[in-house]
Amino acid sequence: MPKVKTRKSAAKRFRKTGTGKLKHGHTGARHLLTRKSKDRKRRLRTGTLISKAMSKRTKVMIGS
């Protein structure tokens, strides 16, 4: 069976944690930040785990 190539766009968006779960950054934190509250911008800075349903496909895409 041939090797599976890493999808670079997915590899840049998702990171694997130490326990093997996948983490991604929030959307909406790039521009138009003046209208967003401080609390909202602070929440956008932290990453979050992706759902179990999406993680299986995503692990194949990032090659881990």
Secondary structure in CASP SS format (residue, H / E / C, confidence):
PFRMAT SS
TARGET T0000
AUTHOR 0000-0000-0000
METHOD secondary structure of the structure
MODEL  1
M C 1.00
P C 1.00
K C 1.00
V C 1.00
K C 1.00
T C 1.00
R C 1.00
K H 1.00
S H 1.00
A H 1.00
A H 1.00
K H 1.00
R H 1.00
F E 1.00
R E 1.00
K E 1.00
T C 1.00
G C 1.00
T C 1.00
G C 1.00
K C 1.00
L E 1.00
K E 1.00
H E 1.00
G C 1.00
H C 1.00
T C 1.00
G C 1.00
A C 1.00
R C 1.00
H C 1.00
L C 1.00
L C 1.00
T C 1.00
R C 1.00
K C 1.00
S C 1.00
K H 1.00
D H 1.00
R H 1.00
K H 1.00
R H 1.00
R H 1.00
L H 1.00
R H 1.00
T C 1.00
G C 1.00
T E 1.00
L E 1.00
I C 1.00
S C 1.00
K H 1.00
A H 1.00
M H 1.00
S H 1.00
K H 1.00
R H 1.00
T H 1.00
K H 1.00
V H 1.00
M H 1.00
I H 1.00
G C 1.00
S C 1.00
END
